[in-house]
Amino acid sequence: MEIKEVQSILTIGETVAVEFKRCGNGIENDTYETVCSFLNRFGGDLFMGILDDGTVVGIPEKAAPDMVKNFIKVISNPTLFSPTIYLVPEIIKYDESHTIIHVHIPPSAEVHSFKKVIYDRVDDADVKITSTSAIAQMYIRKQNIFTEKKIYPYAKMEDLRLDLLPKIRIMAQNHAGGQHPWTTMDDQELLKSAGLYGRDIVTGEEGFNLAAIMLLGKDDVILNVAPTYVTDALVRKVNVDRYDDREIIKTNLIESYSQLLDFGRKNLPDKFFLEDTVNKSLRNTIVREMISNTLMHREFTSSYTAKFVIEKDRMYVENANRATKEGFITVDNLEPNPKNPLIASFFRNIGYADQLGSGVRKLFKYSKYYSGKDPLFVEDDVFRIIVPLDDAYSFDYGIEAGSSKVIEINNADKMPINADKTPINSLSAQQNSIIQFAKETGSIKSRQVEELLGVKQRRARRILGELVNMGILERQGAYKSTVYVLKN
């Protein structure tokens, strides 16, 4: 690793994929706990000879080779590390007086333990995992198993809502432009064609799978196989501690889609918007994408309650997720990853969803027309889509907010621009405080962020890093002289 890259990492600080260890008296157990948690999550980079705040204290240069040998011995010892792993530590001469050790740890396809304890990475901490359900979810995530394919050999045709199939045939036919193979199939052929009935070639079990039961199952059958399955729809505009309106939805995914869409239509304004010369419902488009995503990509084996919440200044959906990485998803870094390909394919056939990845692009496009701001996609064990709301905003007329005026826009290809050239984003209160401070003083340091927000150094550096990634701040200098300024 190049020195410049190391310095860049030091300015950002510890994250879900970066950990600093002092190792002043040799390599201690917490270092191997970090290795274990990196392997069990998304991988990461471990640096020895660096304090938690990013200060380079180094390790004795003569002791570095022996430390590397000891490190390799431990991770190769099956009584300590199970299963063992092969890693290649790198000794780096940071400057004339400091030597550090860097270890890159890739994500593993297996679940690892150190001294018979499993560790996971949560934010910038290594956490012991003792719950059997959490361990089970880790195995599911690691083995890339699509739990929707689990076979229920004793499930029968009468356990499904076959009365929905005529409607589904018509929807598929209309979505396909007049012709669809499902229209000429009987019920069993349709279910097999959609991949909802099959055989597990590992166990030999044959029958309907979890996808079939979640899409078309009767309510009592769904409750039997997924006791905690529910989508909690809430409105919190006046009574923010409880709710103004609520629906608890526990039925199959086909009818859940319609009920959630109706809930959104009932509680959200439908602002006037022309795309070319066609009147388009921004509300319906945005709600449709949020609902289809949370229904077809959730992890149904988890006990986490999925939510669709409408508040005064935002609405969001969240659901249990089999995460492949952690962080914000944007149009630029989007890597479409089907969590339930059978359910997603069924939704696409009947017009409930479009091509994989198109929902992200649509939400980024139409959210700006609806509220003047970008949505947020947060990938983690709980997946969240957050869409800002602003009842006062109108795409046709623009809005006035304090001393900053939004320029009037007549072309749907142009995006709202703030008069002082600060991008309009769905920024948090902490991010806005940092931006205001940087405007007033010309720059800001991580230490000033700690004092301004009352947070620890790791959190301060993380928020600054987010603003740099958004293109709002620019990092200047290196190491202790690092400052952040507003980008022109």
VEXMARMI-445361 format. One record per residue (C-alpha): x, y, z. Coordinates in steps of 0.25 Angstrom, whole numbers, plus 2048, in hexadecimal, padded with zeros to 3 digits. Example, Ala and Ser with C-alpha at 12.3 -4.5 7.8 and 13.67 -1.06 7.14 Angstrom:
2
<<831, 7EE, 81F>>;
<<837, 7FC, 81D>>;
This chain:
488
<<800, 800, 800>>;
<<805, 80E, 7FC>>;
<<808, 818, 807>>;
<<7FE, 822, 801>>;
<<7F3, 818, 802>>;
<<7F7, 815, 811>>;
<<7F6, 824, 814>>;
<<7E9, 825, 80D>>;
<<7E3, 81A, 816>>;
<<7E9, 820, 822>>;
<<7E2, 82D, 820>>;
<<7D4, 826, 81E>>;
<<7D7, 81D, 82B>>;
<<7D1, 810, 82F>>;
<<7C5, 80B, 827>>;
<<7BD, 7FE, 825>>;
<<7C9, 7F9, 81C>>;
<<7D5, 800, 823>>;
<<7DB, 7FD, 831>>;
<<7E7, 803, 838>>;
<<7EF, 7FC, 843>>;
<<7FA, 801, 84B>>;
<<801, 7F3, 84E>>;
<<80B, 7FA, 857>>;
<<80E, 7ED, 85F>>;
<<80C, 7E4, 853>>;
<<7FF, 7DF, 84C>>;
<<7F4, 7DD, 856>>;
<<7E7, 7D5, 855>>;
<<7DE, 7E1, 851>>;
<<7E6, 7E1, 844>>;
<<7E2, 7D3, 841>>;
<<7D4, 7D7, 845>>;
<<7D4, 7E1, 83A>>;
<<7DA, 7D8, 830>>;
<<7CE, 7CE, 833>>;
<<7C4, 7D9, 832>>;
<<7C9, 7DE, 825>>;
<<7C9, 7D0, 81F>>;
<<7BA, 7CE, 824>>;
<<7B6, 7DC, 81E>>;
<<7BB, 7E3, 812>>;
<<7CA, 7E2, 813>>;
<<7D3, 7EE, 817>>;
<<7E1, 7F3, 81A>>;
<<7E8, 7F2, 827>>;
<<7F3, 7FB, 82B>>;
<<7FD, 7F8, 836>>;
<<805, 803, 83D>>;
<<7FA, 80D, 83C>>;
<<7F1, 813, 847>>;
<<7E2, 814, 847>>;
<<7E2, 822, 843>>;
<<7EB, 820, 837>>;
<<7F9, 824, 83D>>;
<<804, 81C, 838>>;
<<80D, 817, 844>>;
<<813, 80B, 83C>>;
<<819, 7FE, 841>>;
<<827, 7FB, 843>>;
<<82D, 7F8, 835>>;
<<835, 7EC, 83A>>;
<<829, 7E6, 840>>;
<<820, 7E7, 834>>;
<<825, 7DA, 82D>>;
<<823, 7D2, 83A>>;
<<815, 7D8, 83C>>;
<<811, 7D4, 82E>>;
<<816, 7C6, 830>>;
<<80E, 7C5, 83D>>;
<<801, 7CB, 836>>;
<<802, 7C0, 82B>>;
<<804, 7B6, 836>>;
<<7F7, 7BA, 83D>>;
<<7EE, 7BB, 831>>;
<<7F4, 7AD, 82C>>;
<<7F1, 7A6, 83A>>;
<<7E4, 79F, 839>>;
<<7E2, 79E, 848>>;
<<7E2, 7AE, 848>>;
<<7DD, 7B2, 83B>>;
<<7D2, 7A9, 834>>;
<<7D2, 7A7, 829>>;
<<7E0, 7AC, 827>>;
<<7E3, 7B7, 81C>>;
<<7EF, 7BB, 814>>;
<<7F3, 7CA, 814>>;
<<7FF, 7D1, 810>>;
<<803, 7DD, 81A>>;
<<80B, 7E8, 814>>;
<<816, 7F0, 81B>>;
<<816, 7FE, 817>>;
<<820, 809, 81A>>;
<<817, 815, 81D>>;
<<822, 81F, 81F>>;
<<830, 81F, 824>>;
<<82C, 81C, 832>>;
<<81F, 814, 831>>;
<<81D, 806, 82C>>;
<<80F, 800, 82B>>;
<<808, 7F3, 827>>;
<<7FD, 7F2, 81D>>;
<<7F4, 7E6, 81B>>;
<<7E9, 7E6, 810>>;
<<7DE, 7DC, 814>>;
<<7D4, 7D8, 809>>;
<<7C6, 7D4, 80D>>;
<<7C5, 7C5, 80F>>;
<<7BA, 7BB, 80A>>;
<<7BB, 7B4, 817>>;
<<7B7, 7B8, 825>>;
<<7C4, 7B9, 82E>>;
<<7C6, 7B9, 83D>>;
<<7D2, 7BD, 846>>;
<<7D4, 7B5, 852>>;
<<7C6, 7AF, 84F>>;
<<7BF, 7BC, 84F>>;
<<7B9, 7C2, 843>>;
<<7BB, 7D1, 840>>;
<<7B3, 7DA, 837>>;
<<7B7, 7E8, 832>>;
<<7AD, 7F3, 836>>;
<<7B1, 801, 832>>;
<<7BF, 802, 837>>;
<<7BE, 7F8, 842>>;
<<7C0, 7E9, 844>>;
<<7B4, 7E2, 84A>>;
<<7B2, 7D5, 850>>;
<<7A7, 7CD, 84A>>;
<<7A0, 7C3, 853>>;
<<792, 7C3, 84F>>;
<<78E, 7B7, 847>>;
<<785, 7BF, 83D>>;
<<790, 7C9, 83A>>;
<<79A, 7BD, 838>>;
<<790, 7B7, 82F>>;
<<78E, 7C4, 827>>;
<<79D, 7C5, 825>>;
<<79E, 7B7, 81F>>;
<<793, 7BA, 816>>;
<<79A, 7C7, 811>>;
<<7A7, 7BF, 810>>;
<<7A2, 7B4, 808>>;
<<79A, 7BC, 7FE>>;
<<78E, 7B4, 801>>;
<<781, 7B9, 7FB>>;
<<778, 7B5, 806>>;
<<76C, 7B8, 7FD>>;
<<76F, 7AA, 7F6>>;
<<76D, 7A2, 803>>;
<<764, 797, 800>>;
<<758, 794, 808>>;
<<754, 785, 804>>;
<<747, 785, 80B>>;
<<742, 792, 806>>;
<<736, 78F, 7FC>>;
<<72E, 797, 7F1>>;
<<723, 799, 7FB>>;
<<72D, 7A1, 804>>;
<<72E, 7AC, 7F9>>;
<<725, 7B7, 7F4>>;
<<722, 7B1, 7E7>>;
<<716, 7BB, 7E5>>;
<<721, 7C5, 7E3>>;
<<727, 7BE, 7D6>>;
<<71C, 7C3, 7CC>>;
<<71F, 7D1, 7D0>>;
<<72E, 7CE, 7CF>>;
<<72D, 7C8, 7C1>>;
<<726, 7D5, 7BD>>;
<<730, 7DE, 7C3>>;
<<73C, 7D6, 7BC>>;
<<734, 7D7, 7AF>>;
<<732, 7E6, 7B0>>;
<<741, 7E8, 7B4>>;
<<746, 7E0, 7A9>>;
<<73E, 7E7, 79F>>;
<<733, 7DD, 79C>>;
<<73A, 7D0, 79C>>;
<<740, 7C8, 7A8>>;
<<742, 7B9, 7A9>>;
<<73B, 7B9, 7B7>>;
<<72E, 7BB, 7B0>>;
<<72E, 7AE, 7A9>>;
<<733, 7A6, 7B5>>;
<<72B, 79F, 7C0>>;
<<72D, 7A3, 7CF>>;
<<738, 798, 7D2>>;
<<73F, 79B, 7C5>>;
<<73F, 7AA, 7C8>>;
<<745, 7A8, 7D6>>;
<<750, 79E, 7D0>>;
<<753, 7A8, 7C5>>;
<<755, 7B3, 7CF>>;
<<75F, 7AA, 7D7>>;
<<755, 7A9, 7E3>>;
<<755, 79A, 7E3>>;
<<761, 792, 7E2>>;
<<76B, 788, 7E7>>;
<<777, 78A, 7F0>>;
<<782, 782, 7E9>>;
<<78A, 782, 7F6>>;
<<77F, 77C, 7FF>>;
<<776, 776, 7F5>>;
<<76A, 77D, 7FB>>;
<<75F, 781, 7F1>>;
<<754, 78B, 7F2>>;
<<750, 79A, 7F4>>;
<<75B, 7A3, 7F9>>;
<<75B, 7AF, 802>>;
<<75A, 7B9, 7F6>>;
<<74D, 7B2, 7F2>>;
<<747, 7B3, 801>>;
<<74B, 7C2, 802>>;
<<746, 7C6, 7F5>>;
<<739, 7BE, 7F5>>;
<<737, 7B7, 802>>;
<<72B, 7B8, 80B>>;
<<72D, 7C0, 817>>;
<<72D, 7B5, 821>>;
<<737, 7AD, 818>>;
<<740, 7BA, 818>>;
<<73F, 7BB, 827>>;
<<743, 7AC, 828>>;
<<750, 7AD, 820>>;
<<754, 7BC, 824>>;
<<74E, 7BF, 831>>;
<<754, 7CD, 832>>;
<<750, 7D1, 824>>;
<<74A, 7DF, 824>>;
<<74A, 7ED, 81D>>;
<<747, 7F8, 827>>;
<<741, 804, 81F>>;
<<741, 811, 828>>;
<<73F, 820, 826>>;
<<746, 829, 830>>;
<<743, 837, 82D>>;
<<73C, 83D, 839>>;
<<73E, 832, 843>>;
<<74C, 82F, 841>>;
<<74E, 826, 84E>>;
<<742, 81D, 849>>;
<<73B, 81E, 83C>>;
<<730, 826, 835>>;
<<72C, 81A, 82C>>;
<<731, 80B, 82C>>;
<<72F, 7FE, 824>>;
<<735, 7F1, 828>>;
<<736, 7E8, 81C>>;
<<739, 7D9, 81D>>;
<<733, 7D4, 810>>;
<<73A, 7CF, 803>>;
<<743, 7D7, 7FB>>;
<<739, 7D9, 7F0>>;
<<72F, 7DF, 7F9>>;
<<739, 7E6, 802>>;
<<73E, 7EE, 7F6>>;
<<730, 7F3, 7F3>>;
<<72D, 7F7, 802>>;
<<73A, 7FE, 804>>;
<<738, 806, 7F7>>;
<<72A, 80A, 7FB>>;
<<730, 80E, 809>>;
<<73A, 817, 802>>;
<<730, 81D, 7F8>>;
<<726, 820, 804>>;
<<731, 828, 80C>>;
<<73A, 82F, 802>>;
<<737, 83B, 7F9>>;
<<737, 838, 7EA>>;
<<73E, 844, 7E4>>;
<<73C, 849, 7D6>>;
<<747, 845, 7CD>>;
<<749, 844, 7BE>>;
<<753, 83B, 7B7>>;
<<754, 83F, 7A9>>;
<<745, 842, 7A7>>;
<<740, 836, 7B0>>;
<<73A, 839, 7BE>>;
<<742, 82F, 7C6>>;
<<73F, 82C, 7D5>>;
<<74C, 82E, 7DD>>;
<<746, 829, 7E9>>;
<<741, 81B, 7E3>>;
<<74F, 819, 7DC>>;
<<757, 81C, 7E9>>;
<<74E, 814, 7F2>>;
<<74E, 808, 7E8>>;
<<75D, 807, 7E7>>;
<<75E, 808, 7F6>>;
<<754, 7FD, 7F9>>;
<<758, 7F3, 7EE>>;
<<766, 7F4, 7F3>>;
<<763, 7F1, 802>>;
<<759, 7E6, 7FE>>;
<<762, 7DE, 7F4>>;
<<770, 7E0, 7FA>>;
<<76E, 7DE, 809>>;
<<773, 7D2, 811>>;
<<767, 7CB, 815>>;
<<76E, 7C2, 81F>>;
<<771, 7CE, 828>>;
<<768, 7D2, 833>>;
<<76A, 7E1, 830>>;
<<75D, 7E8, 82E>>;
<<75D, 7EF, 820>>;
<<758, 7FD, 820>>;
<<752, 808, 817>>;
<<752, 815, 81F>>;
<<74D, 823, 81A>>;
<<751, 82F, 822>>;
<<750, 83E, 820>>;
<<75E, 83F, 819>>;
<<761, 831, 814>>;
<<75C, 823, 811>>;
<<763, 817, 812>>;
<<763, 807, 811>>;
<<76C, 7FE, 818>>;
<<76D, 7EF, 819>>;
<<776, 7E3, 81D>>;
<<781, 7E1, 812>>;
<<78C, 7D8, 80E>>;
<<796, 7E3, 80C>>;
<<7A2, 7E1, 803>>;
<<7A9, 7EE, 807>>;
<<7A6, 7FA, 810>>;
<<7A4, 808, 80D>>;
<<79C, 812, 804>>;
<<797, 80D, 7F6>>;
<<798, 817, 7EB>>;
<<795, 817, 7DC>>;
<<7A5, 817, 7DA>>;
<<7A8, 80B, 7E3>>;
<<79B, 803, 7E1>>;
<<79E, 7F4, 7DF>>;
<<790, 7ED, 7DE>>;
<<790, 7E1, 7E7>>;
<<783, 7D9, 7E7>>;
<<780, 7D4, 7F5>>;
<<773, 7CC, 7F1>>;
<<775, 7CA, 7E2>>;
<<768, 7C1, 7E1>>;
<<75F, 7CB, 7E7>>;
<<766, 7D7, 7E0>>;
<<763, 7CF, 7D2>>;
<<755, 7CD, 7D6>>;
<<753, 7DC, 7D9>>;
<<759, 7E0, 7CC>>;
<<750, 7D6, 7C4>>;
<<743, 7DD, 7CA>>;
<<749, 7EB, 7C9>>;
<<74B, 7ED, 7D8>>;
<<75A, 7F0, 7D5>>;
<<763, 7F3, 7CA>>;
<<771, 7EF, 7C6>>;
<<77A, 7EC, 7D2>>;
<<781, 7FA, 7D6>>;
<<777, 803, 7CF>>;
<<770, 806, 7DC>>;
<<77C, 80D, 7E1>>;
<<77D, 815, 7D5>>;
<<76F, 819, 7D5>>;
<<76F, 81D, 7E3>>;
<<77B, 826, 7E1>>;
<<774, 82C, 7D5>>;
<<766, 82E, 7DA>>;
<<769, 832, 7E9>>;
<<770, 83E, 7E4>>;
<<763, 842, 7DD>>;
<<75A, 83F, 7E9>>;
<<762, 845, 7F4>>;
<<76E, 84C, 7EE>>;
<<777, 842, 7F5>>;
<<77F, 835, 7F3>>;
<<77A, 828, 7FA>>;
<<784, 820, 802>>;
<<786, 811, 800>>;
<<78D, 80A, 80C>>;
<<792, 7FC, 80B>>;
<<794, 7F5, 818>>;
<<78E, 7E9, 81F>>;
<<782, 7F2, 81F>>;
<<77F, 7F8, 811>>;
<<779, 806, 811>>;
<<774, 80F, 806>>;
<<772, 81E, 80B>>;
<<76A, 828, 802>>;
<<76A, 836, 807>>;
<<75C, 83D, 807>>;
<<759, 84C, 806>>;
<<74A, 84F, 804>>;
<<74E, 85E, 801>>;
<<757, 85A, 7F5>>;
<<752, 85A, 7E7>>;
<<75A, 857, 7DB>>;
<<753, 860, 7D2>>;
<<755, 86D, 7DB>>;
<<761, 86A, 7E4>>;
<<761, 86E, 7F3>>;
<<767, 879, 7FC>>;
<<76E, 874, 808>>;
<<774, 87F, 811>>;
<<77E, 887, 809>>;
<<780, 87C, 7FF>>;
<<778, 87B, 7F3>>;
<<776, 86F, 7EA>>;
<<777, 873, 7DB>>;
<<76A, 871, 7D3>>;
<<76B, 865, 7CA>>;
<<763, 863, 7BD>>;
<<76A, 857, 7B8>>;
<<769, 84A, 7BE>>;
<<777, 846, 7BA>>;
<<77D, 851, 7C4>>;
<<77E, 84F, 7D3>>;
<<77B, 859, 7DE>>;
<<787, 862, 7E1>>;
<<789, 86A, 7ED>>;
<<78C, 879, 7EB>>;
<<799, 878, 7F4>>;
<<79D, 86B, 7EC>>;
<<79C, 862, 7F8>>;
<<796, 855, 7F2>>;
<<788, 851, 7F7>>;
<<78A, 844, 7FE>>;
<<783, 83D, 809>>;
<<78D, 841, 813>>;
<<78C, 83E, 822>>;
<<78C, 849, 82C>>;
<<79B, 845, 830>>;
<<79F, 847, 821>>;
<<798, 854, 820>>;
<<79F, 859, 82D>>;
<<7AD, 855, 827>>;
<<7AA, 85C, 81A>>;
<<7A5, 869, 821>>;
<<7B2, 869, 829>>;
<<7BA, 867, 81D>>;
<<7B3, 873, 816>>;
<<7B5, 87C, 821>>;
<<7C4, 879, 825>>;
<<7C9, 874, 817>>;
<<7CD, 866, 81C>>;
<<7CA, 85C, 827>>;
<<7D3, 851, 82D>>;
<<7CF, 844, 833>>;
<<7D2, 849, 841>>;
<<7C8, 855, 83F>>;
<<7BE, 84B, 83A>>;
<<7BF, 844, 847>>;
<<7BD, 850, 84F>>;
<<7B2, 855, 846>>;
<<7A9, 849, 846>>;
<<7AE, 843, 854>>;
<<7B2, 836, 84D>>;
<<7BE, 82D, 84E>>;
<<7CA, 82E, 844>>;
<<7C6, 822, 83C>>;
<<7B8, 827, 83A>>;
<<7BD, 835, 836>>;
<<7C6, 82F, 82C>>;
<<7BB, 826, 826>>;
<<7B2, 832, 824>>;
<<7BD, 83A, 81D>>;
<<7C0, 82E, 814>>;
<<7B1, 82D, 810>>;
<<7B1, 83C, 80C>>;
<<7BE, 83A, 804>>;
<<7B8, 82E, 7FD>>;
<<7AB, 837, 7FA>>;
<<7B4, 841, 7F4>>;
<<7B0, 84C, 7FE>>;
<<7BE, 84D, 805>>;
<<7CC, 84C, 800>>;
<<7D7, 846, 809>>;
<<7E4, 84E, 809>>;
<<7F1, 84B, 80F>>;
<<7F5, 83E, 816>>;
<<7F6, 838, 823>>;
<<7F5, 842, 82F>>;
<<7F4, 84E, 825>>;
<<7E8, 848, 81E>>;
<<7DD, 853, 81C>>;
<<7CF, 852, 815>>;
<<7CA, 85D, 80C>>;
<<7BE, 85F, 804>>;
<<7BF, 85B, 7F5>>;
<<7BE, 866, 7EB>>;
